[in-house]
Amino acid sequence: MDISAKIDDRAVTALLNRLQKRVSNMSPLMNRIGAFYERRVLENFSAESAPDGTPWKPLAQDTMMMGLAKKKGFRKNGGLSARGKRYIQGKKILRESGDLEGSIHFQADKLSVTIGSSGSIPYAAIQQMGGQAGRGKKVTIPARPYLAMNSGDGLALAEQDRTWIMNMVREEMASWE
């Protein structure tokens, strides 16, 4: 003998219907996550550090010397001019022109969010991951992660960022009830 039951609980059915609609279009949450993470990436530029707080490697002496020469930061006797001193005091890592920092943006859709640099910045990847650059690949650029942390061949969120994002997801889910 078979037994079957049909439960007619309109509140549960309504909640399940709302859940189905929300899961198929997570745009509001994806936009919140994107805006949050974009702000965090810009904070990494200001702090000159990776998402986990590890400071970026300082600029190489050769890089500083080339910048000083380009900015005419030397006196005729070889000492630093006032312009050269200002250059050294104000020099920020990965912020020579501001192009890389200014290219950071996110794109959200119904089910995902992507954050990164626009394709117009050819040096974005080498700054993020480090490697050989320049003519003949003779210059070693240290990794200065500004996006999620490098993790082997991929990227992983820093623990603090993961916690913030998981809290946003939990808040969103709590609003479904």
Summary of the structure (lengths in Angstrom):
residues: 177
radius of gyration: 24.3
end to end distance: 37.7
largest distance: 103.7
contacts: 411
relative contact order: 0.15
helix: 47%
strand: 15%
